[in-house]
Amino acid sequence: MSGSTIRGSVLLLIDLQKAIDHPDWGIRNNPSAESEIGCLLARWRAENWPVWHVRHDSVELDSHYRPGQTGNDFKPEVAPLPGEPVMAKRTNNAFIGTGLEARLREGGHTSLVVVGVITNNSVETTVRMAGNLGFNTYLVADGCFTFGRLDWDGRARSAEEVHAMSLANLHGEYCTVVSTAEVLDASR
C-alpha cells in the first residue's frame, strides 16, 4: 500500500445506521469498529479529503433500515457532517441506483477506502463492484463488522469466522485488506 494511493482517497462509509444495533442481528465482531472509523474520519476531515456516506433505505416492511424509523438514522459517532455527500441505496450494493460510480468518475476519484456494515453483505458486494469497475480499493478490516450465521450446511459460524472468510474472498482480487493503523500510517 502506498501513501500516494491512500492520501486523498474517498472514505466510503456504508450503512452505519442505528438499525445495525438492533438485538435481532445477534452477536457481532469488531466491537471497536466505530472507534476505528472515527479515527479515519478525523484524519480525512482534518485533511479535507472526501468523506462519502451510504445510507440503506430498505423497502422491506419489517426492516429496521426502512425510512421513517429511528433505525434509518446514522449512528451519531460516524454521522455525516454538513457538506459530506450521502447516497441512499435500496439494494446491498452502493453502486446500484445511487450514481456512485458516476460521481466518483466525474470527481476524478480512482481510490476508495471502505468501512461499514455488514462485512459479508453490503460491504462485500460494494467492494467487489468497486474492484470490477477498476477502482483502487482498500477495505479496512477493523473498520467493518458482521454477525454470526449458519453456513450452507447448517453449521453455526461465529461473526469472526464470517468476517474472516469475507475478507479472504475479497483480498487480492477485488481490494487490498488493511487495518486502520496501516491506513493512518500510509496517509501521512
Secondary structure, 3 states (H helix, E strand, C coil): CCHHHHCCCEEEEECCEHHHHCHHHCCECCCCHHHHHHHHHHHHHHHCCCEEEEEECCCCCCCCCCCCCHHHCECHHHCCCCCCCEEEECCCCCCCCCCHHHHHHHCCCCEEEEEEECHHHHHHHHHHHHHHCCCEEEEEEEEEECECEECCCCCEECHHHHHHHHHHHHECCCEEEECHHHHHHHCC
